[in-house]
Amino acid sequence: MATASVRLDQELVDKAAIMGKALNRTTPKQIEHWAKIGEIMEDNPDLPYEFVKQAIIAKAEKEAGKLEPYSFD
């Protein structure tokens, strides 16, 4: 994966460090997470945050092979 250096406000970096530590992410990964959520929210303004969050979790579960087929019984 290619990387790039960018200048960010120190307050944002500090907040990302705190949240990242709480959620077991590095500071850059926390900022990437926020950017991903922001991008999805801007592309889908009618979707609530909780729906977007659960969609991201479901995608990660699928990629980890942890989904089970749903049966309509």
Secondary structure, 3 states (H helix, E strand, C coil): CCCCCCCCCHHHHHHHHHHHHHCCCCHHHHHHHHHHHHHHHHHCCCCCHHHHHHHHHHHHHHHCCCCCCCCCC
